Amino acid sequence: MTVDDFINDQENKNTKAKTDRNIILLKTFLQMKNEFRNVEELPSANLDEFLSEFILTVRANEGKDYEPTSLRGMRNSFCKFFFLGKSR
């Protein structure tokens, strides 16, 4: 077993699922903005703009605003995905 395998095995399955859902939500948002590049390949300036707009405009089911804690959770998912090398 490699170190990466060990770390992946230790990751909370619910956290991984939430991160995956948030990344899918972001990818859907980007496609609505006619941005079809892989999110991992976006230049940081473009990524910052898209993430800012996403956080400001994202809505839960039936158009309701997300709770601030949910938005922070999304931000944390994105940090993990982009900056900690957890992209899949």
N, C-alpha and C positions, 0 to 999 in steps of 0.2 A: 504494500500500500504506500502510495506517495504522500507527501505532506499535503498537497492540494486535495487529494482524495479524502484524507483525514479531516481537513477543514470543512470540505463540502458535506461530509457525513455528520459533522457536529452542528451545522447550520439548522436553525429551527425551521421545520417544514412550513409552518404557517407564515413565517417571515419571508421565506423564499417565494411562496405562492403570492403573497401580497406584492412583493417587488415585481414579480412577473406580470401581475394584473396591472400595476401602475405603468410599467414600461409599454404594455400593449395599449393602454389608454393614451399614453404620450404618442406612440406611433400612429394611432388613429387620428389624433389631433394634427400631427404633421402631415398626414396624407390629405386631410381636409384643407391644409394650407398649401397644397400642391408641392410638398417637399417629400420626395421619394428616395432620397439617399438614406443609407443606413444611419441610424442615429449615432452610432459610434464614429462615423466618418465626418460628421458635421464640424466645420470650423468652430472654435470656441465662441467667437463673437456671434455667429448665427445661433448656436446652441443657447447662449445666454438670452438672446432675444426671444427665441421660441419658448424656453422654459418660463421666462417672465410672463409672457402672454398666456401660456398654458395655465399657470397658477392663478392669474387674474380672471380667466374666463371659464375654467373648468366647472362643470355643474354635475351634481349627483342626479339620480333618477328623478324624473318629473321636473327637472329644471331647478331643483333646490340647491342652495349653496352648501358646499362642504363645510363641516366644522373646521375651525382652525387647527385642531389636533390632526385631522385627516390630511389637511394640506401639508402640515409639517411631516407627517408620515410619508407623503408622496415625495417631498423634497429629500427626505432621508433615503428613500428608495433610489432616487435619481443619483444622489451622491454615491451610494454604494455601487450602483451600476456603472457610472461613468468614471469615478475617481478611485475606486478601490479594486478595479479590474474584475468586477463580477459580471461583465457582459456575457451573454450567452449566445 
